Amino acid sequence: MTHAPTRRTALATGAAAIAAGCVGCSEYNDNSSSSSASPTSPTSPAASPPAASSPGAAAGQALTTTSEIPVGSGKIFKAQKVVVTQPTEGDFKAFSAICTHMGCTVSKIADGTIDCPCHGSKFHIADGSVAHGPATRPLPAEQITVQGNSIRLA
């Protein structure tokens, strides 16, 4: 003969399942039980290392030629997670292609900004600073070298 579960048994089983499901829910290296994750916390996807440190971006790798980067605009290299811009003639800049808001990859460069498709953040092509939020932090600079007409990751 089997017994029907009591309310106490059902609640205890449910509480145990919830507790088991929450294992690993705290933030990495979180020493405080009352803190909560925020978009600018060090564990957010946007706080990942700069693109040049990522597996897709090898130091010394040729990205493009100077003639492929329009003045007043730029080009996104999704595989390397890098954006190269030329704000003024002969002045080449590089930034991470990962938006500092939620970690999306930027998708276009228009009207002097590098634009993220996810939530509308825009960054200035000259220095990676925020032109329009919700991002609050600039795109991290990446190191490039320009030799002749070749642009390479440094």
Residue pairs with C-beta under 8 A, 6 or more apart in sequence:
5 13
26 33
27 35
27 37
27 41
27 43
28 43
29 43
37 43
37 44
38 44
39 46
39 101
39 102
39 134
39 136
40 46
40 47
40 136
40 137
41 47
44 102
44 103
45 98
45 102
45 103
46 98
46 99
46 100
46 101
46 102
46 103
46 135
46 137
48 54
48 98
48 103
50 96
50 140
50 141
50 142
51 57
51 80
51 81
51 82
51 96
51 97
51 98
51 140
51 142
52 59
52 82
52 142
52 143
52 153
52 154
54 80
54 81
56 79
56 80
56 81
57 80
57 81
57 82
57 142
57 153
58 153
59 153
59 154
60 152
60 153
60 154
61 80
61 152
61 153
62 150
62 151
62 152
63 77
63 80
63 82
63 84
63 144
63 151
63 152
63 153
64 75
64 77
64 84
64 151
65 149
65 150
65 151
66 86
66 92
66 146
66 149
66 150
66 151
67 149
68 75
69 75
69 84
69 85
69 86
69 92
69 151
70 86
71 86
71 88
71 89
72 86
72 87
72 88
72 112
72 125
73 85
73 86
73 109
73 110
73 112
73 125
74 83
74 84
74 85
74 86
74 93
74 109
74 114
74 125
75 83
75 84
75 109
76 82
76 83
76 97
76 105
76 106
76 107
76 108
76 109
76 114
77 83
77 84
77 97
78 97
78 105
80 97
80 153
81 96
81 97
81 98
81 105
82 94
82 95
82 96
82 97
82 142
82 144
82 153
83 94
83 95
83 96
83 97
83 106
83 109
83 114
83 139
84 92
84 93
84 94
84 144
84 151
85 92
85 93
85 94
85 95
85 109
85 114
85 125
85 126
86 92
86 93
87 93
87 112
87 125
87 126
92 144
92 146
92 151
93 125
93 126
93 127
93 128
93 141
94 141
94 142
94 143
94 144
94 153
95 114
95 123
95 128
95 138
95 139
95 140
95 141
95 142
96 139
96 140
96 142
97 105
97 106
97 139
98 104
98 105
98 106
98 139
99 105
99 106
99 116
99 118
99 119
99 121
99 135
99 139
100 121
100 135
100 136
100 137
100 138
100 139
100 140
101 116
101 118
101 119
101 121
101 133
101 134
101 135
101 136
102 118
102 119
104 116
104 117
104 118
104 119
105 116
106 114
106 115
106 116
106 117
106 123
106 139
107 115
107 116
107 117
108 114
108 115
108 117
109 115
109 125
112 124
112 125
112 126
112 131
113 122
113 123
113 124
113 125
113 131
113 132
114 122
114 123
114 124
114 125
114 128
114 139
115 121
115 122
115 123
116 122
116 123
116 135
119 134
119 135
120 132
120 133
120 134
121 130
121 132
121 133
121 134
121 135
122 130
122 131
122 132
123 129
123 130
123 131
123 135
123 138
123 139
124 130
124 131
127 138
128 138
128 139
128 140
128 141
129 138
130 136
130 137
130 138
142 153
143 153
143 154
144 151
144 152
144 153
144 154
145 151
145 152
145 153
145 154
